[in-house]
Amino acid sequence: VHVTESGGGLVQAGESLRLSCTGSGSDFNLWGIEWYRDPPGKERELVAKISVAGDTRYGDAVRGRFTITRDNGQKMSFLQMRSLKPEDTGVYYCKSDDYRVPWGQGTQVTVSS
């Protein structure tokens, strides 16, 4: 059982990206999903989370610009990122709230000024 992130890339400030998280196994619809990022030289931070019921929470730095969603039928979560800033640069990870599911490999997002 694992998660896999995709969709990262190099964009200019002000542009958008959509990240995808694909889960394996049969319990995806029982997981809360969290997106984290590792900014260069900084600690890992929580970006957004979505509960099983679809309730969402966002970090202060991204609230109003990022949207987290989930599609249980496809076993996927998405992080729509708009109005990207250079400080959004980092490796983005999705994580199940089930401690037995390991971290994915992450996907690199680079925002140039």
TIMI-2910 file (N, C-alpha, C, CB; in pm, 1 decimal, decimal comma, always signed):
<rs>
+----------+----------+----------+----------+----------+----------+----------+----------+----------+----------+----------+----------+------+
!      n_x !      n_y !      n_z !     ca_x !     ca_y !     ca_z !      c_x !      c_y !      c_z !     cb_x !     cb_y !     cb_z ! resn !
+----------+----------+----------+----------+----------+----------+----------+----------+----------+----------+----------+----------+------+
!    +86,5 !   -118,4 !     +0,0 !     +0,0 !     +0,0 !     +0,0 !    +89,5 !   +122,6 !     +0,0 !    -97,5 !     +1,0 !   +123,5 !  Val !
!    +62,6 !   +215,2 !    -91,3 !   +146,8 !   +333,3 !    -99,4 !    +71,4 !   +445,2 !   -169,9 !   +278,7 !   +301,8 !   -172,8 !  His !
!   +133,1 !   +561,9 !   -171,9 !    +81,2 !   +676,2 !   -246,1 !   +188,6 !   +723,5 !   -342,9 !    +37,7 !   +791,4 !   -149,9 !  Val !
!   +146,4 !   +781,6 !   -453,3 !   +238,0 !   +831,2 !   -554,9 !   +193,6 !   +969,6 !   -598,4 !   +244,8 !   +735,1 !   -675,8 !  Thr !
!   +286,0 !  +1064,7 !   -592,2 !   +256,4 !  +1201,4 !   -632,8 !   +303,8 !  +1225,1 !   -776,5 !   +322,9 !  +1302,2 !   -536,5 !  Glu !
!   +236,1 !  +1315,5 !   -844,3 !   +276,3 !  +1355,4 !   -978,7 !   +223,6 !  +1494,8 !  -1007,8 !   +225,3 !  +1254,6 !  -1084,3 !  Ser !
!   +272,8 !  +1553,0 !  -1115,6 !   +219,9 !  +1680,3 !  -1161,1 !   +307,0 !  +1801,1 !  -1135,0 !    +91,4 !  +1702,4 !  -1099,2 !  Gly !
!   +419,5 !  +1780,3 !  -1068,2 !   +507,3 !  +1893,6 !  -1042,0 !   +573,7 !  +1944,8 !  -1168,2 !   +612,5 !  +1855,4 !   -941,2 !  Gly !
!   +642,8 !  +2056,4 !  -1156,5 !   +712,6 !  +2112,1 !  -1270,9 !   +767,0 !  +2250,0 !  -1241,4 !   +621,3 !  +2117,5 !  -1390,2 !  Gly !
!   +814,1 !  +2314,0 !  -1346,4 !   +868,5 !  +2449,3 !  -1337,2 !   +768,6 !  +2546,4 !  -1398,4 !  +1006,9 !  +2459,6 !  -1408,3 !  Leu !
!   +726,0 !  +2643,4 !  -1320,2 !   +632,2 !  +2743,8 !  -1368,8 !   +680,3 !  +2882,1 !  -1326,2 !   +488,8 !  +2716,4 !  -1315,6 !  Val !
!   +620,3 !  +2983,0 !  -1385,7 !   +651,0 !  +3120,5 !  -1346,0 !   +552,5 !  +3166,6 !  -1239,2 !   +646,8 !  +3215,6 !  -1468,3 !  Gln !
!   +594,1 !  +3264,1 !  -1164,5 !   +507,5 !  +3320,4 !  -1062,1 !   +376,0 !  +3365,0 !  -1123,9 !   +576,3 !  +3437,9 !   -991,1 !  Ala !
!   +266,8 !  +3335,0 !  -1053,7 !   +135,0 !  +3371,0 !  -1101,4 !    +64,1 !  +3259,8 !  -1177,5 !   +145,2 !  +3490,4 !  -1187,5 !  Gly !
!   +139,4 !  +3159,5 !  -1217,9 !    +78,8 !  +3048,8 !  -1292,7 !    +20,7 !  +2945,0 !  -1197,2 !   +182,5 !  +2983,1 !  -1386,0 !  Glu !
!    -35,6 !  +2839,1 !  -1257,0 !   -103,8 !  +2735,1 !  -1179,9 !    -44,2 !  +2598,2 !  -1210,6 !   -254,9 !  +2735,5 !  -1210,1 !  Ser !
!    -62,6 !  +2507,3 !  -1116,4 !    -27,7 !  +2366,8 !  -1133,9 !   -130,6 !  +2283,7 !  -1059,4 !   +117,3 !  +2336,5 !  -1083,0 !  Leu !
!   -152,1 !  +2160,9 !  -1107,2 !   -235,3 !  +2068,4 !  -1032,4 !   -154,6 !  +1943,1 !  -1002,9 !   -364,9 !  +2034,1 !  -1110,2 !  Arg !
!   -140,4 !  +1913,2 !   -877,1 !    -71,3 !  +1792,9 !   -833,3 !   -171,7 !  +1680,9 !   -810,8 !     +9,5 !  +1819,8 !   -705,0 !  Leu !
!   -127,8 !  +1559,7 !   -837,5 !   -212,0 !  +1442,5 !   -817,5 !   -146,0 !  +1346,3 !   -720,2 !   -240,3 !  +1372,5 !   -951,1 !  Ser !
!   -229,8 !  +1279,9 !   -644,6 !   -184,8 !  +1176,5 !   -550,8 !   -269,2 !  +1052,9 !   -577,1 !   -197,0 !  +1223,8 !   -399,9 !  Cys !
!   -204,2 !   +943,8 !   -610,3 !   -274,4 !   +819,3 !   -638,3 !   -244,2 !   +718,8 !   -528,2 !   -234,4 !   +762,7 !   -776,8 !  Thr !
!   -348,9 !   +662,3 !   -472,5 !   -331,9 !   +564,3 !   -366,6 !   -353,0 !   +422,4 !   -417,1 !   -427,2 !   +593,4 !   -253,2 !  Gly !
!   -282,1 !   +330,3 !   -358,9 !   -303,0 !   +190,0 !   -391,2 !   -381,4 !   +126,0 !   -277,8 !   -167,8 !   +116,3 !   -414,5 !  Ser !
!   -421,0 !     +2,5 !   -294,7 !   -493,4 !    -67,2 !   -191,2 !   -641,3 !    -30,8 !   -191,3 !   -432,7 !    -37,2 !    -57,0 !  Gly !
!   -716,1 !    -94,4 !   -104,3 !   -861,7 !    -81,6 !   -105,0 !   -915,0 !    +14,8 !     -0,2 !   -923,8 !   -215,6 !    -84,2 !  Ser !
!   -825,9 !    +75,5 !    +79,6 !   -872,6 !   +156,9 !   +191,8 !   -865,1 !   +306,5 !   +165,9 !   -793,1 !   +124,4 !   +313,7 !  Asp !
!   -840,6 !   +347,9 !    +42,5 !   -821,4 !   +490,6 !    +15,2 !   -937,2 !   +572,6 !    +68,4 !   -805,2 !   +514,8 !   -134,6 !  Phe !
!  -1059,2 !   +522,7 !    +51,7 !  -1175,1 !   +601,6 !    +94,0 !  -1187,0 !   +611,3 !   +246,2 !  -1302,0 !   +541,3 !    +36,8 !  Asn !
!  -1100,3 !   +538,3 !   +317,3 !  -1099,2 !   +545,3 !   +463,3 !   -988,1 !   +635,7 !   +516,3 !  -1084,0 !   +406,3 !   +521,5 !  Leu !
!   -906,5 !   +689,8 !   +425,0 !   -793,2 !   +773,0 !   +465,0 !   -828,6 !   +920,4 !   +461,2 !   -673,5 !   +746,3 !   +375,3 !  Trp !
!   -785,1 !   +993,1 !   +562,6 !   -769,2 !  +1135,5 !   +543,6 !   -642,4 !  +1155,4 !   +462,0 !   -763,2 !  +1212,1 !   +680,2 !  Gly !
!   -637,5 !  +1257,1 !   +377,7 !   -522,0 !  +1282,1 !   +291,7 !   -463,1 !  +1418,4 !   +327,3 !   -561,8 !  +1276,2 !   +140,4 !  Ile !
!   -332,9 !  +1422,0 !   +338,0 !   -261,1 !  +1545,4 !   +371,0 !   -154,8 !  +1571,6 !   +264,9 !   -196,6 !  +1536,5 !   +512,5 !  Glu !
!   -139,9 !  +1696,3 !   +230,0 !    -31,9 !  +1739,4 !   +141,9 !    +68,2 !  +1820,7 !   +224,7 !    -87,2 !  +1823,5 !    +21,0 !  Trp !
!   +194,4 !  +1786,9 !   +209,1 !   +303,1 !  +1857,2 !   +275,7 !   +400,2 !  +1907,6 !   +168,9 !   +375,5 !  +1764,6 !   +379,1 !  Tyr !
!   +486,2 !  +1998,3 !   +210,7 !   +593,9 !  +2039,7 !   +120,4 !   +721,6 !  +2063,1 !   +199,1 !   +554,8 !  +2167,3 !    +42,6 !  Arg !
!   +833,1 !  +2041,0 !   +130,4 !   +966,0 !  +2068,6 !   +184,2 !  +1023,8 !  +2186,5 !   +108,7 !  +1059,4 !  +1943,8 !   +173,6 !  Asp !
!  +1011,4 !  +2308,1 !   +161,9 !  +1076,8 !  +2421,8 !    +96,7 !  +1227,7 !  +2411,1 !   +113,3 !  +1025,4 !  +2555,8 !   +154,9 !  Pro !
!  +1305,2 !  +2462,4 !    +20,7 !  +1450,8 !  +2454,7 !    +33,0 !  +1500,6 !  +2520,1 !   +162,1 !  +1517,1 !  +2520,9 !    -87,6 !  Pro !
!  +1575,1 !  +2445,2 !   +240,3 !  +1633,3 !  +2500,0 !   +361,6 !  +1537,1 !  +2519,2 !   +476,6 !  +1695,2 !  +2627,7 !   +331,0 !  Gly !
!  +1416,6 !  +2470,3 !   +462,2 !  +1316,8 !  +2487,8 !   +569,4 !  +1259,0 !  +2353,1 !   +608,6 !  +1203,2 !  +2584,0 !   +524,9 !  Lys !
!  +1185,4 !  +2355,1 !   +718,6 !  +1123,2 !  +2231,9 !   +765,2 !   +999,6 !  +2198,4 !   +682,6 !  +1086,3 !  +2243,5 !   +913,0 !  Glu !
!   +966,8 !  +2072,5 !   +682,0 !   +846,2 !  +2026,6 !   +614,7 !   +724,8 !  +2092,8 !   +678,4 !   +834,5 !  +1872,3 !   +620,9 !  Arg !
!   +630,9 !  +2134,4 !   +594,8 !   +511,4 !  +2200,6 !   +646,2 !   +385,8 !  +2142,9 !   +582,6 !   +518,6 !  +2351,3 !   +621,3 !  Glu !
!   +280,5 !  +2145,9 !   +660,1 !   +151,6 !  +2099,6 !   +611,8 !    +91,7 !  +2206,0 !   +521,2 !    +56,4 !  +2067,1 !   +729,6 !  Leu !
!    +50,8 !  +2163,7 !   +403,7 !     -8,6 !  +2255,7 !   +306,6 !   -160,5 !  +2250,6 !   +313,4 !    +38,9 !  +2222,5 !   +164,6 !  Val !
!   -214,4 !  +2129,7 !   +309,2 !   -359,1 !  +2114,3 !   +307,9 !   -394,1 !  +1972,0 !   +349,3 !   -417,5 !  +2147,2 !   +167,9 !  Ala !
!   -516,4 !  +1956,5 !   +394,9 !   -564,1 !  +1823,6 !   +431,9 !   -711,8 !  +1812,3 !   +402,5 !   -536,4 !  +1794,3 !   +580,0 !  Lys !
!   -753,9 !  +1689,3 !   +374,8 !   -895,5 !  +1664,2 !   +347,6 !   -934,6 !  +1537,6 !   +421,0 !   -923,9 !  +1651,6 !   +193,8 !  Ile !
!  -1046,3 !  +1545,2 !   +489,9 !  -1091,2 !  +1431,3 !   +568,6 !  -1166,9 !  +1331,8 !   +481,7 !  -1179,1 !  +1477,8 !   +684,4 !  Ser !
!  -1201,6 !  +1221,1 !   +542,2 !  -1282,7 !  +1120,6 !   +473,4 !  -1414,2 !  +1183,1 !   +427,4 !  -1309,6 !   +998,7 !   +565,8 !  Val !
!  -1468,6 !  +1269,7 !   +509,2 !  -1597,1 !  +1333,0 !   +477,4 !  -1583,5 !  +1449,8 !   +380,7 !  -1663,5 !  +1380,9 !   +604,2 !  Ala !
!  -1458,5 !  +1487,0 !   +348,5 !  -1438,4 !  +1596,4 !   +254,2 !  -1414,3 !  +1731,6 !   +318,3 !  -1555,0 !  +1606,1 !   +165,5 !  Gly !
!  -1402,8 !  +1735,9 !   +450,6 !  -1369,0 !  +1862,2 !   +517,5 !  -1223,6 !  +1898,0 !   +487,0 !  -1392,1 !  +1851,9 !   +672,0 !  Asp !
!  -1199,3 !  +2024,5 !   +464,7 !  -1065,3 !  +2067,9 !   +424,0 !  -1006,1 !  +2168,1 !   +522,3 !  -1069,9 !  +2129,1 !   +284,4 !  Thr !
!   -875,4 !  +2168,2 !   +528,4 !   -798,4 !  +2265,3 !   +608,2 !   -676,8 !  +2305,5 !   +526,3 !   -755,3 !  +2205,4 !   +748,6 !  Arg !
!   -633,7 !  +2430,4 !   +544,3 !   -520,7 !  +2481,3 !   +467,6 !   -421,1 !  +2552,8 !   +557,1 !   -568,8 !  +2575,1 !   +358,2 !  Tyr !
!   -295,1 !  +2546,9 !   +516,5 !   -194,9 !  +2626,2 !   +584,5 !   -215,1 !  +2773,6 !   +553,5 !    -54,3 !  +2581,5 !   +544,3 !  Gly !
!   -171,1 !  +2858,1 !   +643,2 !   -192,6 !  +3001,7 !   +626,7 !   -129,8 !  +3054,3 !   +497,7 !   -136,0 !  +3077,0 !   +746,1 !  Asp !
!    -17,6 !  +2996,9 !   +458,1 !    +54,0 !  +3049,2 !   +342,1 !    -16,6 !  +3021,1 !   +209,9 !   +192,0 !  +2991,1 !   +338,0 !  Ala !
!   -107,8 !  +2926,0 !   +208,8 !   -170,1 !  +2885,9 !    +81,7 !   -320,4 !  +2906,4 !    +80,1 !   -139,8 !  +2741,3 !    +52,8 !  Val !
!   -377,5 !  +2939,3 !   +192,0 !   -523,5 !  +2953,7 !   +199,4 !   -570,0 !  +3059,1 !   +100,0 !   -568,5 !  +2991,5 !   +343,1 !  Arg !
!   -671,1 !  +3021,6 !    +23,4 !   -724,7 !  +3112,0 !    -77,6 !   -661,8 !  +3094,1 !   -214,8 !   -706,4 !  +3253,0 !    -33,3 !  Gly !
!   -549,1 !  +3022,7 !   -220,9 !   -482,5 !  +3000,1 !   -349,8 !   -482,4 !  +2851,6 !   -389,4 !   -338,4 !  +3052,3 !   -344,0 !  Arg !
!   -478,3 !  +2764,2 !   -290,1 !   -472,8 !  +2620,5 !   -315,8 !   -606,7 !  +2557,0 !   -280,6 !   -358,3 !  +2554,4 !   -235,4 !  Phe !
!   -641,8 !  +2451,5 !   -353,0 !   -763,3 !  +2376,4 !   -326,1 !   -732,4 !  +2227,4 !   -327,0 !   -872,9 !  +2410,2 !   -429,4 !  Thr !
!   -769,5 !  +2159,9 !   -220,3 !   -750,2 !  +2015,2 !   -212,5 !   -883,5 !  +1945,6 !   -236,6 !   -690,6 !  +1973,9 !    -74,8 !  Ile !
!   -880,2 !  +1841,9 !   -315,2 !  -1000,2 !  +1762,7 !   -342,6 !   -962,9 !  +1614,8 !   -341,7 !  -1064,5 !  +1803,1 !   -479,4 !  Thr !
!  -1065,1 !  +1533,1 !   -349,2 !  -1040,6 !  +1389,3 !   -355,8 !  -1145,0 !  +1323,3 !   -444,0 !  -1041,6 !  +1326,7 !   -214,9 !  Arg !
!  -1106,3 !  +1213,4 !   -504,3 !  -1196,5 !  +1131,7 !   -585,2 !  -1176,2 !   +988,8 !   -539,2 !  -1169,5 !  +1148,0 !   -740,9 !  Asp !
!  -1264,1 !   +942,7 !   -453,5 !  -1245,8 !   +809,0 !   -396,6 !  -1257,9 !   +699,6 !   -502,1 !  -1347,2 !   +784,9 !   -286,2 !  Asn !
!  -1340,7 !   +720,6 !   -601,8 !  -1355,1 !   +620,2 !   -706,8 !  -1225,3 !   +595,7 !   -781,3 !  -1462,0 !   +662,2 !   -804,2 !  Gly !
!  -1148,4 !   +702,5 !   -802,2 !  -1020,0 !   +689,0 !   -869,6 !   -906,8 !   +667,9 !   -770,8 !   -992,1 !   +811,0 !   -954,4 !  Gln !
!   -936,2 !   +672,3 !   -640,2 !   -832,9 !   +661,8 !   -536,4 !   -727,6 !   +771,0 !   -555,7 !   -766,3 !   +521,5 !   -539,2 !  Lys !
!   -777,7 !   +893,6 !   -572,9 !   -686,3 !  +1004,6 !   -598,0 !   -723,7 !  +1126,7 !   -515,2 !   -685,6 !  +1040,2 !   -746,2 !  Met !
!   -622,3 !  +1206,0 !   -489,1 !   -640,8 !  +1337,5 !   -432,4 !   -568,2 !  +1436,7 !   -523,2 !   -588,1 !  +1344,4 !   -284,7 !  Ser !
!   -619,1 !  +1558,7 !   -526,0 !   -561,1 !  +1661,0 !   -611,1 !   -532,9 !  +1786,4 !   -529,3 !   -654,3 !  +1693,0 !   -729,4 !  Phe !
!   -427,4 !  +1853,1 !   -565,8 !   -396,2 !  +1982,5 !   -506,0 !   -385,6 !  +2083,3 !   -618,9 !   -264,0 !  +1977,3 !   -421,4 !  Leu !
!   -490,2 !  +2163,2 !   -635,2 !   -490,6 !  +2268,1 !   -736,8 !   -422,7 !  +2391,4 !   -677,7 !   -636,6 !  +2301,2 !   -784,6 !  Gln !
!   -317,1 !  +2435,8 !   -741,9 !   -238,2 !  +2548,4 !   -691,7 !   -247,7 !  +2663,7 !   -790,8 !    -89,5 !  +2507,2 !   -668,7 !  Met !
!   -293,2 !  +2778,1 !   -745,0 !   -308,5 !  +2896,4 !   -829,2 !   -223,8 !  +3009,7 !   -774,0 !   -456,6 !  +2939,0 !   -838,5 !  Arg !
!   -202,4 !  +3108,1 !   -857,7 !   -126,2 !  +3227,4 !   -816,6 !     +2,3 !  +3187,2 !   -744,5 !   -212,1 !  +3318,1 !   -725,2 !  Ser !
!    +75,2 !  +3099,0 !   -807,0 !   +195,3 !  +3045,3 !   -742,7 !   +299,6 !  +3153,7 !   -720,9 !   +254,5 !  +2932,3 !   -826,5 !  Leu !
!   +372,6 !  +3139,1 !   -611,5 !   +476,8 !  +3233,1 !   -573,2 !   +610,7 !  +3159,3 !   -563,2 !   +441,7 !  +3302,5 !   -438,6 !  Lys !
!   +720,7 !  +3228,7 !   -575,7 !   +851,4 !  +3161,3 !   -559,9 !   +863,6 !  +3087,1 !   -426,7 !   +964,4 !  +3263,5 !   -571,2 !  Pro !
!   +801,7 !  +3138,5 !   -323,5 !   +809,2 !  +3071,4 !   -193,0 !   +728,0 !  +2943,1 !   -186,1 !   +762,3 !  +3164,7 !    -85,3 !  Glu !
!   +652,0 !  +2912,6 !   -291,5 !   +582,7 !  +2783,6 !   -298,9 !   +674,6 !  +2672,6 !   -350,1 !   +460,1 !  +2794,9 !   -389,3 !  Asp !
!   +793,4 !  +2709,2 !   -390,3 !   +889,3 !  +2610,6 !   -438,9 !   +920,7 !  +2507,1 !   -332,6 !  +1017,1 !  +2678,8 !   -484,2 !  Thr !
!   +928,4 !  +2381,4 !   -375,2 !   +962,5 !  +2274,5 !   -283,3 !   +920,6 !  +2139,6 !   -337,7 !   +898,3 !  +2298,4 !   -148,8 !  Gly !
!   +950,7 !  +2035,5 !   -261,6 !   +904,7 !  +1901,1 !   -294,3 !   +773,2 !  +1878,9 !   -221,0 !  +1011,3 !  +1792,1 !   -255,6 !  Val !
!   +672,8 !  +1840,3 !   -295,4 !   +538,6 !  +1821,3 !   -241,2 !   +510,3 !  +1671,9 !   -224,7 !   +432,4 !  +1887,3 !   -332,9 !  Tyr !
!   +454,7 !  +1639,4 !   -109,1 !   +423,0 !  +1501,0 !    -75,4 !   +276,6 !  +1489,8 !    -35,8 !   +513,8 !  +1449,9 !    +38,4 !  Tyr !
!   +215,3 !  +1381,4 !    -73,9 !    +85,1 !  +1351,1 !    -15,1 !   +103,4 !  +1239,2 !    +85,3 !    -19,3 !  +1312,0 !   -124,0 !  Cys !
!    +15,8 !  +1236,1 !   +183,5 !    +31,0 !  +1141,3 !   +293,1 !   -105,8 !  +1095,9 !   +340,3 !   +110,7 !  +1203,6 !   +409,5 !  Lys !
!   -116,8 !   +965,5 !   +358,0 !   -236,9 !   +912,5 !   +422,0 !   -226,2 !   +935,8 !   +572,1 !   -255,8 !   +760,8 !   +390,3 !  Ser !
!   -338,9 !   +955,3 !   +638,0 !   -333,7 !   +967,1 !   +783,8 !   -325,6 !   +831,0 !   +851,0 !   -455,5 !  +1042,5 !   +834,9 !  Asp !
!   -322,5 !   +725,0 !   +772,5 !   -296,1 !   +591,2 !   +825,1 !   -144,7 !   +575,3 !   +839,0 !   -357,1 !   +479,4 !   +731,9 !  Asp !
!    -95,2 !   +560,3 !   +961,1 !    +48,2 !   +560,3 !   +986,1 !   +119,9 !   +446,2 !   +914,4 !    +74,2 !   +551,7 !  +1134,5 !  Tyr !
!    +45,7 !   +344,6 !   +873,9 !   +109,9 !   +230,5 !   +808,3 !   +145,1 !   +258,7 !   +662,9 !    +20,0 !   +109,5 !   +815,7 !  Arg !
!    +90,2 !   +365,3 !   +607,6 !   +117,3 !   +398,0 !   +467,0 !   +240,7 !   +487,3 !   +460,2 !     -5,9 !   +468,4 !   +400,2 !  Val !
!   +343,1 !   +444,8 !   +390,0 !   +466,8 !   +523,3 !   +387,0 !   +453,9 !   +649,1 !   +301,7 !   +580,8 !   +438,1 !   +334,8 !  Pro !
!   +545,9 !   +741,1 !   +322,3 !   +552,8 !   +860,5 !   +239,3 !   +583,5 !   +821,6 !    +95,3 !   +659,0 !   +958,4 !   +293,0 !  Trp !
!   +530,9 !   +900,0 !     +1,1 !   +566,7 !   +881,9 !   -138,0 !   +700,0 !   +945,9 !   -168,0 !   +460,1 !   +938,9 !   -228,1 !  Gly !
!   +735,9 !   +947,1 !   -294,9 !   +866,2 !  +1001,1 !   -334,4 !   +862,6 !  +1152,6 !   -353,1 !   +913,1 !   +934,8 !   -463,0 !  Gln !
!   +743,3 !  +1207,9 !   -357,3 !   +728,2 !  +1351,6 !   -373,4 !   +737,2 !  +1395,4 !   -518,5 !   +832,2 !  +1423,3 !   -292,7 !  Gly !
!   +695,3 !  +1518,0 !   -542,5 !   +704,1 !  +1576,4 !   -675,7 !   +755,0 !  +1719,7 !   -661,0 !   +565,3 !  +1572,4 !   -749,4 !  Thr !
!   +850,5 !  +1757,1 !   -744,3 !   +916,7 !  +1887,1 !   -732,0 !   +833,3 !  +1995,4 !   -798,4 !  +1057,5 !  +1882,8 !   -794,1 !  Gln !
!   +812,8 !  +2103,1 !   -725,8 !   +748,7 !  +2223,5 !   -779,3 !   +849,7 !  +2337,5 !   -768,2 !   +614,3 !  +2257,6 !   -702,3 !  Val !
!   +875,1 !  +2401,9 !   -880,2 !   +967,2 !  +2515,4 !   -881,5 !   +895,5 !  +2633,7 !   -944,3 !  +1098,8 !  +2481,8 !   -959,2 !  Thr !
!   +890,4 !  +2744,0 !   -869,8 !   +824,3 !  +2864,9 !   -917,6 !   +930,3 !  +2972,3 !   -935,0 !   +711,7 !  +2911,7 !   -819,3 !  Val !
!   +947,6 !  +3017,3 !  -1056,9 !  +1046,4 !  +3121,0 !  -1084,3 !   +982,6 !  +3259,0 !  -1076,9 !  +1110,5 !  +3099,4 !  -1221,9 !  Ser !
!  +1062,4 !  +3355,0 !  -1039,5 !  +1010,2 !  +3492,6 !  -1025,5 !  +1022,0 !  +3569,5 !  -1155,3 !  +1084,6 !  +3567,7 !   -914,6 !  Ser !
+----------+----------+----------+----------+----------+----------+----------+----------+----------+----------+----------+----------+------+
</rs>
